[in-house]
C-alpha cells in the first residue's frame, strides 16, 4: 500500500484535532494501514492564530487552490462547515479527481445529491462519517456492515448541546434558560444556539440517516423539527413519575406502504432503554433492521478529538479502498443512484403517537370531565393520569398520558381545550415512543 | 462492479440464515452494492434435512471440494464452527486464492495467526465480523472507523446465554440452576452449556478483540476465564443495594508500561452505565480510544438472523474492496504483521480491582473485627458494608465493598478468613469495575 497524501481545508477546532491526531498517532495509523498518511497542505483564511500544534514550514496557506489543485493530493478533507465556500470547494476537489472527507452535515443535507452525483461521475468517494454522531461509526455501519438489511426505523440522540441541557435539567431540576446560559459559559453551547436547540442540526443529520437507511431522497426542508426550548423541569419530573426520560430524538420510520417518517422533537422514551441512559454530550443511534434486529451505537457526538477520530477513520478507509481504478467503493447514499427512491414523507398531521399532555387549569369541579370529554370527541383515549395538589397560585396541573392517537386529532382537540375558560395557559404536548423498533 | 460469487461451507442454523438473507434481500443488496451477490454452492454433510429454504437444483452438495476448488467462487463463507475440519478448509480456500468470511471465534482465537499469515501471503482477506457480538459491527469499527486511535480499554458482554441467565436472575430473583434449565428448554442455552457459562466462548472473543485493540499476539490459554455458575441471586440483590448490576464481562486493558490485561469474569458495574442496561440475549462492547473517547455498541449477540447479517455485511465489504489486485484491504489483526507486538499479559495475581465480598458467619461478637482485621493485614481497605439481619439458620451474611486492592493480597486474605472458626462457608468474591475507561 502506498503513502496517502491529504490536504486540509479549514484549520479551526476540528481541523486542529485532525492535525494533532495525524501527528500523535502517526505510528498507529501506519501500522494499521501498512503505509503512512501524509498531510501535504492546510488552507485557512487565518494563518496567524497559534493552534498549539507544530507545523512544517510552508504547510499552512491562505490559498485553498493550493489544496484543491495540488496534483499530489489524493484526499481533500473539508472542515470549513456551512454551505459556501464549502460546496464550491468540495465540487472543485471532486472535479480534480480527489476523494473528499467531510464533517459537514448542513452541506450534505442540502447539497448532498449534487455532490454525490459529481463524485459518482468522477469515480471518487465522498466520506462523511464525522458528519453524524461524532466518533460513532453509524454511517459506515448503515452503508456496509448492516447493509444487507431492510431498515425499519432509526432513532437518534444527535445533538450534544441539547442532550447536555436536558441531562442537567433532569439531574438538577433546573430550568432550560439557566442551563443554557451555563452551557454557553462552559463552551457546550454556541453564543447563538438556535441551530442546536431548535433541532435544525439534528434534522440535518436525520436527513442523511433517513436517505441511507431507506434509500430515498429526503427534502431537508420537509423534516419537522421542534426544539427543546419549551421543555420545563416540571415536564421532566412528571415524565419520570411515569417511567420515562425526555430526549431530543431524531426519528425515522419506514411504513409497510412505503411511506416514511422523518421528524425531530422532544420525545419521552422508557427509562429502562439503553438510549435513555445516554447523558450529557453523548450521542447515540439505534437502528432496527429486518435481519440484524436492533443495534445501538453510543459515543461522543462532537468535540475536537472524537470528530477528528471519525475524519481520520474515513481517510484510512480511503487508503484501503481500491483507489484509482475509477470505481468508487460505495455510493453517497449507500445505494445505486438509479435505485434511489422518492418515498413519500408523511406529514405531521398523519403520524400516530402516544402523547404526554400537561394542562394548567383552575381548581374547580368538572375540569377533568371537560378535558377528557374533548379528548374523547377526537377519539383520543387516556392511558393514565396524574393530578397533583394545587399550587400556591391556585392553578392545578393535570397530566395525561394517552394511548396512540393521530396527530391531526390531537392538535384539533388541544386547540379546543386551550379555548376553555377553565384552562389557564396553553397546554404542553410531548410525544412518546414506547417501543423503539 | 461485477457480480460476486460465493460458496458456503456449513448449512446449519447460521448457514440457513445466510441463504435466507441472500434470497429475501437480494434486491437491497444489489442496490447497495451495484452488483448482485450470487450463491454458487453450499456444502454440508447433511444434504437431506429440510431447512425451510428453497434451493436451485444442484446447489447443495456433501463435497466441500466443490466449494473450495470451484474456480468461479470468489468468497468462501465458513460456518462449520470448531477447529477441524474448519481450519483445513479455510487454509485450502486461502491457498486457492479465495477470500474467507467466517463466524468461527474458536478457530480464530486459537489458529488466527496461521490463518491470517496464509491470507497475507496469498493477498486475500479473512473477514470475521460475525465472530464477535453477532450483528454488532465491532470488528470493522476497531479495524477501520476507530483505527486512528490508541485504545485504552475494551469491555464486552459477549455471551448471550450468560447475559440471558443473569438478566432473569436479576429480574426474577431466581437461582442459577433453575434459570439455566429454563434457558435450555427455550433454546437459549446448549444441552452442554459449559463453553458458554464457564466463560470460554467469551474468552475466545476477548482474545480477538484484545489483538485488534492493542496490536498484540494473545495466547488464548493465558486468558483468565471465570464463569457465572457460582453467582447467586443473593449476590445480585446485594449488588443492587450498592447501585451495581452483575454482568459476565470480558475486560481488556492497556497499561502505561505496555502490559495488558485480558480477563473474563462476573463483574459488578454501576447500574447507570448504558452497559448495565444490556439485558437478555443482547451483547454490547464498550471501547475507549485516546481520541474518540468511549464508544459503545449494542445488538443481538447471536442467532440465525443477526449473525447472517454480519456474514453478508462482510461479503458486501469484499465486493467493495479492491479484490483481485493482490493487496488485501486490511490485516487480520488490523495491524501490519511485522508491527504486531508481544505485549506481556498480566497474571491475575497482579491485577488491581475493587471487590465485593460476601462472608457467611456465625452470629457472635467480634466477627466483623476478625474479618476486617484480616483484610487490614493485607492492606485491603473497606469502602462500605452491609450486615443484614440474621437468617433462620443462624448464619449472618456480611457484605463488604473494598477500595482498590491487589488480587494477590485479596486471595491471600480470603484464604485466611475462610479458615476462621466464625466463617461457615467459603467466601464469595466478585470484582467491581467502577469506571469503564
Interface residues (C-beta under 8 A of the other chain):
Chain A: X1 X17 X21 X24 X25 X28 X29 X30 X31 X32 X33 X34 X129 X135 X136 X137 X140 X141 X143 X144 X145 X146 X147 X148 X149 X150 X215 X272 X273 X274 X277 X278 X284 X289 X290 X291 X292 X293 X294 X295 X296 X297 X298 X299 X300 X303 X305 X306 X308 X309 X310 X312 X313 X316 X317 X320 X321 X322 X323 X325 X327 X329 X330 X331 X334 X335 X336 X339
Chain B: X1 X17 X21 X24 X25 X28 X29 X30 X31 X32 X33 X34 X129 X135 X136 X137 X140 X141 X143 X144 X145 X146 X147 X148 X149 X150 X215 X272 X273 X274 X277 X278 X284 X289 X290 X291 X292 X293 X294 X295 X296 X297 X298 X299 X300 X303 X305 X306 X308 X309 X310 X312 X313 X316 X317 X320 X321 X322 X323 X325 X327 X329 X330 X331 X334 X335 X336 X339
